[in-house]
Amino acid sequence: MKRKLWLTTERLNIYHPDKSDYKNFCKLLTHADVMEYTFNIKNKEEVKNELQGLIKHYKSFGFAAGSVHLKNSGEFIGRAGLFYPKSKSENPPCLICLLLPNFWRQGYGTETLKEIIKFGFETLEHSKIFGLVHENNFSSQKLVKKFTPIIQSKTDHNGKKFHNYIFSKENFMKS
């Protein structure tokens, strides 16, 4: 089955989620360093359920968090995208980006987020997008601040504290 390309950047291809992502998502979502500042490390059944949820979201809305691959080699480096946590009418979409450690601090996160946020504002025509970043994940906080968000609030999920960043179309276009 041929992968469905969603977004592309200078160095990356971001594909819509499909069943072929399972092994790569297991590698990502069971990695302790990747998951340290997220909700919890996943087991294989949880990865399967999460992937099924992403595929369902993609079928319902035409986008979701998909797999990120290097253009030149096709190598899987992570997962990124947008999703509606509840329903489209109630909330702006939530931004997600998880990369394998070998690909940290090389500009891939910046490249990925810029294209995804642009998609949310230009294609989906949202005026706001939000994202959660763990209060101790200083590298990710530095990354999202490149896109001039504001911190709306701090929130607690399963005993972990997160900053709730809101990205506005107006501020993004200035960055």
C-alpha positions, 0 to 999 in steps of 0.5 A, a space after each residue: 500500500 502506498 503511503 499518503 503524503 500529508 505535508 512536506 518540508 525541505 528535508 521531511 515528509 509527513 505522512 497520514 497515519 496508517 497501519 504500517 506505522 505500528 512498528 515505528 510508533 512502538 519504537 517511539 512511544 515505548 522509548 523512555 527518553 522520548 516519553 519522559 515529558 509526556 503522559 506515560 510510556 506506552 505498551 504495545 497494546 496502547 500503541 495499537 489503540 492510539 494508532 487506531 484512534 489516529 487513523 479514525 481521526 484522519 478518516 473523520 477530519 482529513 488530518 491527524 498526527 502522522 509519521 515523520 520521515 527524512 526525505 532523502 532516506 525515508 527513515 522514520 524520525 518521529 510523529 507529528 501533527 494536529 488532532 482535536 482532543 474532543 470535537 471540532 466545534 468545541 476546541 482548536 486543534 492540539 499540536 503534537 511532535 515527538 522525535 526519536 533522540 537521534 534527531 533532536 537538536 538538528 532543526 527537524 522539530 522547528 521544520 515540522 512544527 512550522 509546516 503543521 502550524 501553517 497547515 492549521 492556520 491556512 488550510 484548516 482556517 483556525 485562528 488558534 492552535 494549542 499545545 502542551 509542553 511539560 514544565 521541565 522540558 526546556 528544549 521543547 519550551 524553547 522550540 515552541 517559543 520560536 512561534 510566538 505563543 502565549 502561555 494561557 495556563 498551566 495544567 496537570 495531567 496524571 500528576 505531571 505539570 504542563 504549560 498550555 501554549 496557545 498559538 494565534 494566527 496573527 502572532 505566527 504570521 509575524 514569526 
